[in-house]
């Protein structure tokens, strides 16, 4: 049995050596596995060749280096820099924490909370407020203290409201909802139990009715002053639309007793007592920083928990943690009927209440039924293309995975005996339909044409009812709309057509989304083309027909390559059930699933993988550290589904690289972390045991057995995980900003280096959305417009700054509108970005980084349009997101497509065609910094969507360790892969200057203050010297495409 294995090894080694001399053709005579081994050897050699590009040392230019000035500045900082006056904790609290009315001593439960969460101490003398957003005022302005006068007033107001004509009119439709039939049972179950799971089918009314049931029960029961209900939704549009619906049902306008808080939009209730507040999950997670026990909330309702969104999972873990310390807090989880048992088990077998859905039946059709009914037909060449795509997709999946034969057969169901048997059992199908079924796969199907044909079939054969179409993404929405208008331009005309098309996507402004919920005129039909955003929460009452393409776009994070992958995958059975449930709200409905019934029964999974297992974890880990929740893995192990150790470790390394975390190694910390794991395991089994008693028991147990007697497996686990970090002074700030840590770092460095306004624009676009909105047929023209807006800066990020500054520089609304049309910009998005810039400026002002809360603060914009400094700030914030671009040339010396390499562990990458740097031709090695790198469905390498070309000096100042070559003192390496050459004396001088800068920055992080740019001041001289050094470096030698476009007047100051 060992001979075949030995032969494979011999063949592999033989052809590994052969492949070095013959790279183009496979040697003859190879069979089966030998062919695969030969290709593996070829791939390994190619990777080795790619790494050879990294061995080149780029020369460090000496132009603009004023060495005597640098030496003089360094000498000033040789002596210890006087420490800034320390600020007492009391003074910090008064400056940074928002006021609360509660002045009583801490209760035992609050003491336990401090022990459980840890104090968010000012251990670094960091003056940081919990959150600048006005949403904090809602929680901390008034505490939940019983007030009989308020109870009486709210009770009278509630009775008057319920007797009003508006309330009585709409209550008739409320009474028809299934949830209303169980009102008393729901209210009593919530009243008698701390945690309740409410599961209900789509349309049962749980989202809109349960919060109202609780509010009415509490206020009429005389508890209005101690009632504050928070309802979380996974999406902005859901929170806003549901809040408006609930307010309407109460006969009120939004902002009376019902409000909402989402990003960039908020409407608070008139007073927090006796109110319902809808918000996104991220909003409430911000509140934990100032109110770890959520003392000012009486009821928290978490909706759509079955979606398993990662912030929702994190919130559930936090709620489970504080539940024993807040016995008066009522937690209600609302889920679809599918998989509700998992949440019941997670919360120690808490009660579950089921609400049946509406009685209107929904008839379900699968792809074979759709083909039979619509007579859809494809030409032979299109079927051949589908088969080819399916074969290529299958090969890619099999090569990337380690599947068993059974799994591979299921994946390639189109060629399995079971599938063929099922296919032959079908009746009434044409030969063309049979070939379509045979050719479609998990990722390949005639999506656009089939969807458009199905919509046309419904419209031609029915008289009324809206049609809801589910597609994976925005591009698919545009494709379907274009196909429909090509089929029947007159029917789908925007102004005069008999059918109104509504695209529904998160990138569409909220104001446009709201019109979806209005009934259509009698002479007009409605077609909604949506992503999975319409799967839950959002209810469009007049939908009768649903077309489900069977695909959903998900983001998957690969910690090995540090790359996110955005792909359209097959939906789960849970998704399919949710989508079909959207039909039949007002009458019997029909759902057309555009996948075979064989796929549903034999291939489709029950649920999608939870988001916690497939996204990056920076935000979650920073929250854990900020709240003092202990070791990351010890905390995340208590989530519904904990992430992989590899993903956690990679994220911890990344947060150390951006200087947000600092690794601490000590026997004491290892010991505490070991007991932390034991504590979590034990507390999971103990039902509501006193946390204080258990903590004291652990301490006694520790003292009794001693450190040396601990279970070796626990110590080994923690020593290998290296999961013992604390927040750095910078990390505390990054964790306190409600945005991505790298973007938060970008804001801070933009303020410190006097380049605020352009950086605000970049951070807002990166965290919110790209302002461009491009028709597919004009993609190339739009790409050239981006290049024009870049002003030869070689920076996608500079384009964002140009767009915002140019838009604001135009005087009239007509000019602004023309500017947006000319450059394919979404004006609604630009206005949202400007609002976000103002919010971020407010954040920086409250943290004392800038002197005024305005983006155009003069002191913070003294270097506003210094492009070289802008590049350096991008490098400082986004490092280690660096790629090296190596030029390549033909034998004749003509430039070829350059090789783009990330760090060795991540491999090669591509620049996305939409980037302004997609066609650059460097004449020497250059570096780029980026924010987004995503593996798309097409292409073998990850794509970088936004990039900025940077010079060498920013890497010296804002990167990691600089090491000298052992063999040559003129050769240096940054973080073991970025190589450059230079004079040792100069490099050491720059390293000393960097130490001075690091010392100054650390002081700023510990105690922020407005930068003093006066060169008579030591701080001003140091920063100005660094700015001059970064600015004077010559730009990289890069050839760019010349433009021949009629340019719009762009008001950028040079």
N, C-alpha and C positions, 0 to 999 in steps of 0.2 A: 504493500500500500504506500510505501515511501518513494517508490521509483518515479511515479508521475510527478511528484512534487520536486524531486531532485532534478528531473529532466527540465521542468519549467525554469528552475533557477539557472541551470546551465544555459538554456536558450536565451534567457533574459540577459545574462552577463555577456553572452556572445554577441547578441545583436545590440547591446548597449555600446560596445566598442565599434561595431559596424556602423552604427548610426552616426558616429562622429565623422565618418568619411563620406557617407552617403545619406544625405538628409532629405532628399527629394522623393525617393522611391522606396517602397517596402521591399525587403529581400524576398526572393521567390522561395516557395516551399513552406511558408508559415501556415499553421492551421490553428483554428479555434482560439484558445487562450494565448497562444504565442503571438498572434497578431495584436491582441490587446496589450501585451507586455512591450512589444516593439513601439507601439504608439505612446505608451507611458514613458518609455525612455526618451522618445523624441520630445515629448512635452517637458520632461525634466531638463533636457539640454536647452530648450528654448527659454525656460525660466532662468537657467544659469546664464544664458546669453543676455537676458534682460537685466540681471543683476550686475553684469559687467559694466553697464552704463553708469552705475553708481560709483565706480572706482575712480572716475575722473575727478580731479581736484580743480575747482574753479578759483581763479586768481582774485584776491581781494584788492580792489582799486584803492589807490592812495590819494586820489583827487579830492581836494576839499578838506583834508585832514589837517587841522591846526593843532599840531602836537604840543607846542608850548602852552597854548590856552587850555588844552585838555589836562596837561600835567598840573597847571596852576589850580584848576578847579578841583582836581583830585586831592591835592595837598590840603585844600580847605576842609575836606571831609575826612582827612586822616584822623584828626582828633574826633572823639565821640561827639556826635551831633546832640545838642541839648534836647532832652526829651520835652515834649509838650506837656503842659500841666495836666495831671490826671484828673479825671472827672469822677466824682462819687457816683455810686449806683443810684442814690436818691435823685441827684441832679439829672442823671441820664433818664430816669423814669419820668421825671417831670417834663423833660424836653421831648422825649420820643414816644412815650406811651399815651394813648388817648385816654381821656378821663373816664372813670366809672363812678357810679353813685355808691357802690358798695364800699364801705369803709370799715366793716367789721373784721374781727380776727379771722384767721384761716381756720376753716373747719377741719376735722380729721380727714374728710374725704379730699380736701385740697392739699393737705400735707402728703397724703398718699399719692396724689397726682404729681407733686413735685418729686417724690421718690421714684415714681414710675417713669415720668417723662424726663426728669432732670431739669434743673433750672437752665433757662437760656441766659446764662451768666455773661456779664461783660468782662470775661476773662482776658480779653485782648484790649480792654478800654475802647471797645467799638461802640460808637454812638449811632445805633441804628434803630429806627422805629419799626414796629411790627409790620405795618403796611401803610402805604400812603393813600390807597384807594378809599374813597368815601364810603365804601361798603363796610369799613370797620366801624363807622359811626352807628350803623344799625345795631351792631351787637353790643357795643360798649357804652352807648349813650345812656341807656336805662337798663337796670338789672331787673330780673324777674322777681320782684317783691310784691307780695299780696297787698292790694289796696282796695278795701271795700267800696270806696266811692267810685273807682274806675270799674270795678266789677258791676256795680249797679248801672253805671252809665252805659257800658258796653252791652249789657243785657237789654236795656231799653232800646238802644240803637239797633240791636239785632232783631228784636221783635218788630220794630217799625220797618226795617228792611224786608223782613219776610212777609209783611202784610202789604208791601207796595205792589202797585199794578205791574211794574216791570218784572219783579221777582215772581209774582203769581203766574204771569203769562208764560215765562220760560220754564217754570217748574213742571208744567205739563209734559214737556219733552224730556225733562230730567227723570220724571217718574217712569218713563218707558224704558230707561236703561236697566239692564240686569243688575248692576251694582246697587241701584236704588231699592230694589226688592229686599236687599240684605242689610239695609242701613243700620238697624238696631243691633243686629248680630256683629257687624263689623265694629261698631263703636264700642260695644261692651267688650269684645275681644281685645281691642287696643287698650281700653281702660284698665283691664285686669292683668295684662301681660306687658313686660318691658319690651320684648321683641316679638314682632308678628310678621309673618310672611303672607302677603296677599297675592295670589296668582289668579290670573284671569285671561280669558281669550281676548283677542283683539276686538275692540268695540264694546266691551262690557261696561266701560265707563269708569274704570278704577283710577285713571290718571286725573280726571277732572272732578270726580265725586268724593273720593276718600278724604282729601284735604278739607273739603267743605263739611263733610260729616263730622270730622273731628272738631273743626272750628265751632260749628253750631252746638255740638254737645258740650264743649267746654265753656263757651260764653253763656249759653242759656243755663248752664249748671252753676253759674256764679264764679267761674275761674278765669274770666277774661284777662285779668291783670297778670296772670302767670301763664298765659298761653301765647306762644310765638311759634308758628309752624314754618319750617323750612322744607321745601320740596326741591330735590336736585333732579336735573335732567342732563342727559349726556351731550346735548347739542344746544347751541344758541337759539336756533329757530324754534326748537321744541319748547324751551323755557319761555320765550316771548309769546308764542302762539297759544300755549296752554294757559298762561297767566291771563291773557286777554280774553280767552274763552271763559275762564272761571269768573273773571270780573263781570263779564256780560251776564252770566247765569245768576249772579248775585244782584243784578239790576244796578250795577255801579260802573263807574269809569275806572280804568286802571289807575292805581295810585290811591284808592280809597282804603279798602281793607285788604286789597290784593296788589302785590307789586312784583317786580322782577329785577334781577341784576345779572347781566351778561357783560362780556367784554365790549367796551365802547358804548354801552347802552344800559341805562338803568332808570327805573321808575319805582321809587320806594312807597310803601304804604304811608298814610298820613301819620300813623304812630305805630310803634312796634307791637304794642299790646293788642291782643285779639286780632292778629293779622296772619296772612299767608304770604310767604315770600318764595318765589320760584327763582332758581339760579342754576348755573352750570356747576358741575362737580368741583372744578378747580377753584371756584370762588370760596366754597365752604372750607376747602383745605387751607386756604390762606388764613381763615379765622382761627385755626388751632394755635397759631403763634401767639395771639394775644389772649385767647380763651381756651386753654388746652382741654378743659372739661365741658366746653360749650354750655356754660352755666346760664347763658341768656337765651337758650333755646329749650322749649318744652317738648316739641315733637320734631323729629327729623324723618322725612319720608324720602327714601331713595328709590327713584323710579327706574325702570328698564335695567334691573340688575342682571338679567339674563344675557345682556349684550357682552358682559365681562370686559368692559372698557377698563384700562389699567388704573386710571385715577379712581374709578368706582371701586375696584377691588381694594385699592389702598385705603379708601375711605371706610369700607366695611371692616378692614383690619383695625383701623383706629377706633371705630365705634365699638367693636367687640372688646377692645382694650379698656375703654372708659366706662363701659356699661356697669361693671360692679361698683364704680365710684359715683355713678349718677343713677341711683335706683329710681329717681323720679322722671328720668328722661325716657320718652317713648320712641322706639325705633321701629319704623315700618318699612319693610322692603317689598317692593312691588315688581312682579315678574310675570312673564308669560307662563302658561301652564307647563311648558317644557322645562325640565331640569330644575324645578323649584325645590325638589327634595335635597339637592346639594346644599342649598342655603339653609334649609331647616336643620340639617346635620351640623353645618358650620356653627350655627348659633345654639348648640346644645339642645337639639330637638324642640325648638320653640314652636308655638302653635302655627298652623298654616290654615288660611281661609281661602277657599276656592270660589270664584265667581264664574258662572257659565257665560258664554258669549251669546250674541244674538241668535235668533232662531232661523234667520235667512240662510238657506243652504248655498254653498258655493260649489259649482260643478267644475271638476278639474280635468284638463286635457294635457296630454304630453306631446312630445314632438311628433310621434307617429300619428296622433290624432289631428294635430295641426296640419301636417302635410296632406292627410287624407281630406280634411275639410276645406282647406284653402286652395288646394291644387297647386301649391308652390312648386316651381320647376327651376332646376339649375342646368346650364349647359355642361357638356362633358369636360371641357377644359377647366371650368370652375370646380367640378368635383375632383378632378385630378390634382388641382392645386391644394384642395382641402386634404386629400390623402397625403400629399407631400409634406404639408405643414404638420399634420398629425404625426407622421413618421419622424420628422426632425424633432418635434417636441418630445416624443417618447424617448428618443435616443439621448437627448440632453438630460432628461430626468433619470434615466437608468444609469448614465455615467456619473451623475452627481450623487447618487444614493446607493445604499447597500441593501437592495431589495432581495427578498427571497423569490423563488420561482413563482410561488403562488401570488405574492404581491405584484410581481411584474405582469402576471397574466391578468390580474384584476385591472391593473393600470392600462394594459393594452387590450381592453375588453373587445375592441373591434375585431380582433382576430381570435378570440377565445371560442372554444366549442359551445360554451353556454350561451354566449351572445348570438352565435350563428343559429343555434337552435331556437332562441327567442325570436330572432329576425324572421326565420322561416314560418313561425307560428302566426305572424301578422297577416291579416286579411284586408283586401280592398285597397292595397297600395300599388301605385305604379312602379315600374322598374326604376324610374328616376328617383322616386321617393326612397326605394330600398337602397339605392346607391348613396343617397344623401345620408341615410341613417348609418350606413356602413362606414362612411368617410368621416363623419363628425366625431370629435373626441372631447376630452375634458377641456381642452383649450382652443380647439379649432372648430368653427361652425359658421355658417353664413349669417352672422348676427344682424348686420344692418339691413340687408335686403329682406331677410325673413321677417324682421320686426316691422318694417315698413309695409310689407305685403300683408301681414296679420292685422295691422291697424286699418288698412284700406278695406280688408275683408269685413271687419266688425262694422265700420262706418256704412258700408254698402248694404249690410244685411240687418241692421238694427236702426231704431228710430231715436233712442234716447240713452242717456247714461254716459258718464265720463270714463275715459280710458287711461289707466295708469300703467306706464311702461318702466320696467326696472332695467337699467344698464349699468356697467361697471364704473364709468368715469365721465369726466367732462367732454373728452374727445368723442366718446361714444354718443353722448347727447347731441353734439353738433352733427355727427355723421347721420344719425337717425333723422334729425330735422332736415338736413340737406336731401336725404333720400326721399322723404315724404314730399318735399316741394318739387323734386324732380318728377315724381310719379304724378302729381296733380297740383301744379302751381296755383291754380285758381282756388281750389278748396282750402289750401293752407296759407293763403295770402294774409299777411299781418293785419291789414286794414279792412279788406273786403271779404275775406274768406269765411266760409261757413263753419270752419273748425279753428279754434284758438289753441295754439301750442304753448304750453307752459314748461320751460326747462326748470328743474328743481335741483339745485346744487349748492353746496356751502359757499361757493364763490359769488353767488347771486345775492345782491343786497337784500336785507330783511324787508325793506319797504316793498320790493317787488314780490317777495315770497307771499306776503299777506293776501294778495289778490287771488291766490290759488284757492282760498277757502270760501270765496264768494260763489253763489250759484250762477251757473251759466244762463244767458238769455234763452228763451224757448227756441229761437231759430238758430242757435249755435251750439255745437258740441265742443267738448273740452278734451284735450289730449295732454297728459302730464308725463314728461319724460324725466325720470329721476334716478338718482343713485340710491343706495341703501338708506339714505337719510329719510326716505318715505316709508321705511319698513316698520318703524315703531314710533310711538308718541304722536306724530303728525297724522291727523285724520282728515281726509277730504271726503265729506259726507256723500257726494253724488257719484263716487266711483262705483261702477258696476262691473267693469271689465279690467282685468289685470293681465299684462303680458310680462312674464318673468323670463329674462334671458338666461338665468341660472348661473350668473357670474357675479363676483363681488371683488372689489379691489382691496387688498390688505397690504399693510407694511410689515415686512419681516426683517428682523435685525440679525445679521450674522456676526457674532462677536469675533470670530476668527479673522475675518477680513475687515472688521469695523465698518460694515457697509449695510445700509438699509435697502431692501428690495421691495419695489412696488409692483405687484403683479395682480392680474385678474385671475382668480381661482374659482373652482366650482363651489357653489354655495352649499351649506349644510341642510339637512332636513328641517332643522329648526328655522333657518332663514326662509326656506321654501314655504313652510307653514305660515310664517308671519306675512309673507308676500300674498299668498292666496287669501289670507284673512282680510286684506285690504278691500277686497270686493264684497259686494252684498251688504253694504251698510244700510241701504234704504229699500232694497229689494233683492231677490235672488241674484247672485252674481256668477261670473265665469272667470276662471283663471287658466291661462294658456302658458304652461311651462315649456320652454323651448329646449328641453333635453328629454331623451328617451326615458320611458318608465323603467327600462333596464338599469339605467344609471341611478335612478332614484332608489331602486330596490337593492342593487348590488355594489355600487361604487360610492355613492354619496355618504359622507360621515354624518353622525347624528348632530354634532355641534362643531363650530369652528374652534380653533385653538384660542384660549384666552389671550387677550392682548398683553397681559403681564409677561407672557412667555415669549413674545415676539417683538418687543419694542425696546428702545434704549432706556436706561434706568437712571439717568443723571438727576432728573427732577425728583424722583422718589427718594433716592439716596440722600440728596441734599436736605429734603424735608425730614428724613429720619434723623440726620445729624443735627439739624437746627433745633428740633424738638427734644433732643437728648434722649432718643429712644434706644440707645445702645448700639451694639454691633448690627451691621446691616443684615447679614445672613441670619442672625438670631431673630431679627424682627420679621424678615420676609418669609421665614419658614412657617410663620403663622398665618400667612395669606391663604386664600382659597386654593390657589395654585402658585407655588413659589417658583421664581425664575431659576434658570440653571446657574450653577456655581461659576461657569465660564463667563456668562453674561455679567454677573455681579463683579467678578474679578476684573474683567476688562473695563467696566465702568469705573471701578475704584481707581484703576491705573490712570484712566483718562482724567478723572477729577484731580488726581495728584499732578498730572502733567500741566493742567491749567491753573495749578497752585490754589485750588479750592480746598483740598484736603492735605493733611500732613500725617504720614504714617508714624505711629508711636510703637516702639517695641520695648516692653518691660515685663518682668515676671508678674507684677501685680496686675497689669492690664490683661495678660493672657489668662491669669487665674480668674479674674472677674468675668471675662467673656465666657470662659468655660462654664462657670456657674450660671451665667445668663442663659446659655442654651439649656442647661438642666432645668432652670426655672421655667422657661417657656414650655418645655415638654411636660413638666409636672403640673403647671397651672392649667394646661389644656385639659388635663384629666380631672382636676379638682373643680367641683361645681360651685362657683361663686364663693370660694374660700377667701377669707380676709387677706388681701394682698400685704397688708402690714404684718400680720402674723406670719405669713409665709416668708416674707423678707427677713424678719427677725429669726425665724427658724433656720433659714439658709445661713445667716451670719453665725448663729450658734454652731451649726453643723460645720462651718468652715473652721471656726476656732478649735473645734474638737478634733477634727481629723487632720488639720494642717495642710499646707499647700502641697507638700510632697506626697501626700496620700491620695491625691485626686486620681480619678480614672484617667489613665494614660491616653485613652482614645479621644477624650475631650480635648486634652492639651495638644495632641497631635493634630486634631482637626483645625484648631485655631492657629497653630503655628504655621501650618502650611497655607492657610487661607490668607494670612496677612490682612485681616479685616479689623484692624485696630487703628482707626483714624480719628482725627479731630479736625474741626473746621479751622482753617487759617483765618487771619483777619479779613483777607479778601474773600474767603469762602463764606464767611458770615454775611457779607454784603450780597454775594451772588445768590445765596439761599433766600435772602429777604426780598430780592427783586422777583416780581411775578412773571418771569420770562426765562427763556433758555439761558443757562449759565454763561455760555460764550457770548451771547448777545448782551447780557448784563455786564460782562467784563468789557465789552465794546463800549457801552455807555460810559462806564467809569473812566476808561482811558481817553475817550473822546473829550470828556469834561476836563480831565487833568492836563491834557496836552493842547487845549485851546482849539479843538476842531469839532465843536459840539454839533452844530446844525447838520452838516453832512452825515455825521455818524448817527444822529437821531433818525435821519431818513433811512439809512441802511438798516439799522436795528429794527425799525418799524416794519420795513418791507420783509425782512427775514423772518420775523416772528408772526407777522400777519399774513400778507400775501403779496405776490408780484403784481404791480399795477398794470401790467400789460394784458390785454385781452385781444387775441389775434384770431381772425377767421382762418380756417385751415387753408383756404385757397390763396391766402396772402402771406403765408408764413415767411417766404424768402424776403419779401419786401419789408416785413416787420423786423426780420433779423438785421437787415441793412439799416433800418431806423435805429435800432439799438446801437449799432456801431457808430452811427452819426452822433447819437446822444452821449456816447462814451468820450468823445472829444480826444481820441487817440490816447486815452489814459490806460488802455489795456486792462480795464477793470469793469466787470459787471456791477460791482457795488457802487462805483462812481456814477454809473448810469442812474441808479436810484436817487442819488443826491442831485444829479442834474435835472431829473424829471420834477422833483418836488420844488427845487429852487426856481426853475423856469415857470412852473405853473403858478407859484405864488407871485412871481414877478410880473405877470400879466395883469393889466388893469381891469379889463371888462370881462364879464361872464362869456360874452360871445368869443373873445379871443381865447379864453381858456377852453371853451368847448371845441374850437377849431384846432387848438393845440393837441387836445386829446384825440380827436379824429385823425389828425395828421400822423401821429405817432402810435396809433393803436393802443391808447390808454383808456382804462376804465375810470371815468371821473368819480363815480361813487367810491371806488376803492381809494383813489387819491385823497378824497376828503376824509375817509376813515383813517388813512395813514397820517394825515396832518393832525387829526385829533389824537392819535396815539403818540405822536411826537410831543404834543403838549403834555400828555399824561406822563411820559417818561421824563420830560424836563421837570415836572412837578416832583417826581420821585427823587431826582438828583438834588433838587433844591431842598427837599425835606431831609435829605441825608447830608446836607451842607457841602456838596461838591461844587455847586455853583451859587452865585450870589442872588440871582432872581429866578423865579419859576418860568422863565420864558426861553424858548429854544434859541432866540437870537440874542441872548445875553452877551454883551460886548466882551467881557473878560474871558468868557468861555469860548469865544469865537475869534480870538486874536490870530489864529493860524487857520482860519476857516477853509481857505481854498488852496492850501499847500498840499499839492497832490502827493509829493514824496512822503510827507509826514502822514498823510492819509493812508498810504500803503503800509507804513510802519505800524500805525494803530491797528489796521486790519490784521497784520501779522501778530501783534501782541495779543489780540483778543482771540483769534481763531487758531493759533498754534495749539496742538500739533497737526492741524489739518493742512499739511504741506504736501505738494507734489513737485517733483523735479521734471523739467522738460528738456530732453536731450535732443539736439539737432541730428538729423541724418541726411546724408547726401548720396547721390548716385556716383558712379565712376566718373561721370563727366562733370561732377561738382554741382549738379542741380539739387535743390532742396527736396527732400522727401518728407512724408508725414513724420513728425517727431515722435519719440518714445516718451510717454508720460508715466512716471513711476511714483507711487506713494512709498511709504516706508517699507522695508523688506517684508514685513509680516503681512502687508496688505496687497502687494503686487501692483500690477499695471492698472491704468484707468484710461478713460476717454474724456474729452471735453465735449459736452453736449452741443449739438449744432446751433442751438439758440444763443449760446454764449458768444460774447464779442471776441473771445480768445480762441474760438473753434478753428480758425484758419491761420493762426499766427505761425511764422517760420523763424525761430530763433537762430542766430548765427553762432551762439555759444550757449552752454547750459544755463538755464534760468529756473527760478522757482516761482510757484504760484501758491497762494493761500485760498482756501475755499470753505464754504459753510455746508453745502449739501452735496453728498455723494450717494447716488442711488443706483442699484442694479435694476435695470429695466428688463422687460420681457425679451426685447431684441438686443443683440450685442453680447459679446462674450466677456466684456469688462464693465465695471461700474462706470457710470457717467457722472461727471462733475457739472452741475448746472450753473453755478456762479463762482467766479474766480477773479483774483486780482494778481497781476504780476508784481512781484516784490524783488527788492535788491538784497544784497548779501548782508549789509549792516543791520537791518532790522532783525535778521536771524541771529546775529551775534548778541543783540541786546534783549531779545524777547523769547529765546528758545531755551533749551535745556543745557546739559553739561557740555563744555568745550574741552576736548582732550587733544593733547599733543602726540604726534606720531612718535613711536619709540625709535624709529630708524632715521627720521628726518624732522628736525625742529621747525622746518618751514611748512609742514603739512599738519592740518588740524581736522578734527571730526566733531560734529555736533550731534549728540544723541546717537552716536554709533552709525550714522548713515549719511549725514549731510557733510560733504567733504569740501574743503577749500585750502588754499595756500596763501601764505603771507609772511611778513617778517615777525619773528617771535616777539621782539620788543614792542611793536605796534599792537599786536594782538593782546599782549599782557596789559598794555596801557588801556585798551578798550575794555578789557575784562575788569580792570579796577574802576573805570568809569561806570561800568554796569553795576558793580557792587554799590557804588554811591547812589545810583538811581534806585536800586532795589531797596536800599535803606530809607530813602526818602519816600518811596511808594508805600513801604510798610507803615511808616508813620502816618501817611495819608489814610491808609486803610484803617488804622487803629483809631485815629481821631480826624475825620474828614474836615477839610477847610478849603476855602477858595484859594486857588493857586495865586501866589504873588509873583508876577512876571517882571517886577522891577529888577534890573540887572545889578543894582546896588545891594540887593539882597542875595544871600547865599543860595536860597532856593531858586530864585529867578535866574541866577548865573548858571546853575547846574542844568536846569531844564532848557535854557536857551542854548547852551553848549550842545546838549544832546539833539535839540531840534536842528541846529546848524549842521551837525554831523550827519544826521539822517537826510537832510535836505540836499546837501552838497554832493551826494553820491550820484555818479552818472546813471542815467536810465539804462535798463537792459537793452542789448542790441537785438531788436525784433523787427521783422518785416511785417507790415500790416496791409490789408486790402485797401486800395484807394477807392474813395467814394465819388460818384458822379450824380449826386442827388441835389435837387433844389431844396435848400435847407430852410427851415423855419427859424425865425429870430429867437435864439436861445440866450437868455440873459444870465450867463455865468460870468462871474468875476474871475479874472486870472490873477 
